[in-house]
């Protein structure tokens, strides 16, 4: 009965997440970390968010979820007990793992995508554990760019190309190749390295 009740409660909260959005839910039930004793609150919400978030804000992810994940990561390096450190690291990864769901029909793609890709390009060069999640996220966002002119796709091309050039996963590369081909940004795999090594800003400077 307890398990059944827990599932019903999760579904109820999940429905609220879908209806109200993660911003309101996390205002009412904030996920937080006590930096002094390394305890966290409401981290149990992460799996629910991962299942039910749709139509959220990329800006909210950048301004709230990313810094929160970084705080867990920093704390994991400071704590003396390895078990607690591993838990904090897992929580950081869980929060970062929410990226794909925040890319499900985001409400502010046009306004926030450029900033997001700059964060991702910097992040993915240092953190290999996120390669596949970022690839899935970019693939989801690709659909939103079909109606846009080529010049508006440059940030997307740079992010996908950068990830492809440093990724060792064949699965991830297949996802990225598919995304770029659908956007008609490449003709083959050979262009990945060039795309990844030349950002939009650098190209503008060269012009």
C-alpha positions as CSV (number, residue, x, y, z in Angstrom):
1,X,0.0,0.0,0.0
2,X,2.9,2.3,0.8
3,X,4.4,1.8,-2.6
4,X,1.1,2.4,-4.3
5,X,0.6,5.6,-2.3
6,X,4.1,6.8,-3.2
7,X,3.4,6.2,-6.9
8,X,0.2,8.1,-6.7
9,X,1.9,11.0,-4.9
10,X,4.6,11.1,-7.6
11,X,2.0,11.2,-10.3
12,X,0.1,14.0,-8.5
13,X,3.3,16.1,-8.2
14,X,4.3,15.2,-11.8
15,X,0.9,16.5,-13.0
16,X,1.5,19.7,-11.1
17,X,4.9,20.0,-12.7
18,X,3.4,19.7,-16.2
19,X,0.6,22.0,-15.5
20,X,2.4,24.7,-13.5
21,X,5.9,24.3,-14.7
22,X,9.1,23.5,-12.8
23,X,9.7,27.1,-11.8
24,X,6.6,27.3,-9.7
25,X,7.0,23.8,-8.2
26,X,10.7,24.5,-7.3
27,X,9.6,27.8,-5.7
28,X,7.2,25.9,-3.4
29,X,9.6,23.0,-2.9
30,X,13.1,24.3,-3.6
31,X,16.0,21.9,-4.1
32,X,18.7,23.2,-1.8
33,X,22.1,22.3,-0.3
34,X,23.4,23.2,3.1
35,X,27.0,24.0,2.5
36,X,28.0,23.5,6.1
37,X,26.7,20.0,6.9
38,X,26.3,18.9,3.2
39,X,22.7,17.9,3.6
40,X,20.2,18.6,0.8
41,X,16.4,19.2,0.6
42,X,13.9,17.9,-1.9
43,X,16.4,16.2,-4.1
44,X,13.7,13.5,-4.5
45,X,12.0,15.8,-7.0
46,X,14.7,15.3,-9.6
47,X,13.3,12.0,-11.0
48,X,9.8,13.5,-11.1
49,X,11.1,16.5,-13.0
50,X,12.9,14.3,-15.4
51,X,9.7,12.5,-16.2
52,X,7.2,15.4,-16.3
53,X,8.9,18.6,-17.4
54,X,7.8,19.9,-20.7
55,X,7.5,23.4,-22.2
56,X,9.8,24.9,-19.6
57,X,12.4,27.7,-19.9
58,X,16.0,27.3,-21.0
59,X,16.8,30.4,-19.2
60,X,15.5,28.9,-15.9
61,X,17.7,25.9,-16.5
62,X,20.8,28.1,-17.0
63,X,20.1,30.5,-14.1
64,X,18.8,28.0,-11.5
65,X,19.5,24.4,-12.3
66,X,23.0,24.8,-13.6
67,X,24.3,26.8,-10.6
68,X,22.6,24.3,-8.3
69,X,24.3,21.4,-10.0
70,X,27.6,23.3,-9.7
71,X,27.1,23.8,-5.9
72,X,26.6,20.1,-5.4
73,X,29.7,19.4,-7.5
74,X,31.8,21.8,-5.4
75,X,30.5,20.4,-2.2
76,X,31.4,16.9,-3.3
77,X,35.0,17.9,-3.5
78,X,35.0,19.5,0.0
79,X,33.3,16.8,2.0
80,X,35.7,14.4,3.8
81,X,33.5,11.3,3.8
82,X,33.8,9.6,0.4
83,X,30.3,8.1,0.5
84,X,28.7,11.6,1.1
85,X,30.9,13.0,-1.7
86,X,29.7,10.3,-4.1
87,X,26.1,11.1,-3.2
88,X,26.6,14.8,-3.8
89,X,28.3,14.1,-7.1
90,X,25.4,11.9,-8.1
91,X,23.0,14.7,-7.3
92,X,25.0,17.1,-9.4
93,X,24.8,14.7,-12.3
94,X,21.1,14.2,-11.8
95,X,20.5,17.9,-12.0
96,X,22.6,18.3,-15.1
97,X,20.7,15.3,-16.5
98,X,17.6,17.4,-16.5
99,X,18.9,19.2,-19.6
100,X,17.1,17.0,-22.2
101,X,13.7,17.5,-20.5
102,X,14.2,21.3,-20.5
103,X,14.7,21.0,-24.2
104,X,11.2,19.5,-24.7
105,X,9.5,22.4,-26.5
106,X,11.1,25.2,-24.4
107,X,9.2,28.5,-24.3
108,X,12.2,30.7,-24.9
109,X,14.3,28.9,-27.5
110,X,14.9,32.0,-29.7
111,X,15.9,34.2,-26.7
112,X,18.0,31.7,-24.8
113,X,19.5,29.1,-27.1
114,X,22.6,31.2,-28.0
115,X,23.5,31.6,-24.3
116,X,22.8,27.9,-23.6
117,X,25.1,26.6,-26.4
118,X,27.9,28.8,-25.1
119,X,27.5,27.2,-21.7
120,X,27.4,23.7,-23.2
121,X,30.4,24.1,-25.4
122,X,32.5,25.2,-22.4
123,X,31.0,22.5,-20.2
124,X,31.2,19.5,-22.5
125,X,34.9,19.9,-23.2
126,X,35.5,19.3,-19.5
127,X,32.8,16.8,-18.6
128,X,32.4,13.7,-20.7
129,X,29.6,12.2,-18.7
130,X,27.2,14.7,-20.3
131,X,28.0,14.1,-23.9
132,X,25.1,11.8,-24.7
133,X,22.6,13.9,-22.7
134,X,23.7,17.1,-24.6
135,X,23.5,15.2,-27.9
136,X,19.9,14.2,-27.1
137,X,19.1,17.7,-26.1
138,X,20.5,19.2,-29.3
139,X,18.6,16.7,-31.3
140,X,15.3,17.7,-29.6
141,X,16.0,21.3,-30.3
142,X,16.9,20.6,-34.0
143,X,13.2,20.1,-34.7
144,X,12.5,23.7,-33.6
145,X,15.0,25.1,-36.1
146,X,13.5,23.5,-39.3
147,X,11.6,26.7,-40.1
148,X,14.4,29.1,-39.4
149,X,16.8,30.6,-42.0
150,X,20.4,29.1,-42.2
151,X,22.0,32.2,-40.5
152,X,19.9,31.5,-37.4
153,X,21.3,28.0,-37.1
154,X,24.9,28.9,-36.5
155,X,24.9,28.5,-32.7
156,X,23.3,25.1,-33.1
157,X,25.9,24.0,-35.7
158,X,28.7,25.1,-33.5
159,X,27.4,23.3,-30.4
160,X,26.7,20.0,-32.3
161,X,30.0,20.2,-34.2
162,X,32.0,20.8,-31.1
163,X,30.4,17.9,-29.3
164,X,30.9,15.6,-32.3
165,X,34.5,16.4,-32.6
166,X,35.4,15.4,-29.0
167,X,32.9,12.6,-28.5
168,X,34.2,9.0,-28.4
169,X,30.7,7.5,-28.4
170,X,29.5,6.0,-31.7
171,X,25.9,6.3,-30.5
172,X,26.4,10.0,-29.7
173,X,28.0,10.7,-33.0
174,X,25.2,9.0,-34.9
175,X,22.7,11.3,-33.0
176,X,24.8,14.3,-34.0
177,X,25.3,13.3,-37.6
178,X,21.5,12.9,-37.9
179,X,20.8,16.3,-36.4
180,X,23.3,18.1,-38.7
181,X,22.1,16.3,-41.8
182,X,18.5,17.2,-41.0
183,X,19.4,20.8,-40.7
184,X,21.4,20.5,-44.0
185,X,24.5,21.8,-42.2
186,X,26.9,19.0,-43.3
187,X,27.3,16.6,-46.1
188,X,29.3,14.0,-44.2
189,X,31.1,13.1,-41.0
190,X,34.4,14.7,-42.2
191,X,33.2,18.2,-41.6
192,X,32.7,17.7,-37.8
193,X,36.2,18.6,-36.8
194,X,36.2,21.8,-38.7
195,X,32.9,22.8,-37.3
196,X,33.9,22.0,-33.8
197,X,37.2,24.0,-34.0
198,X,35.6,27.2,-35.4
199,X,33.0,29.0,-33.4
200,X,30.5,31.5,-34.7
201,X,32.4,34.3,-33.0
202,X,35.7,33.3,-34.5
203,X,34.1,33.2,-38.0
204,X,32.7,36.7,-37.5
205,X,36.1,38.0,-36.5
206,X,37.7,36.4,-39.5
207,X,35.2,38.2,-41.8
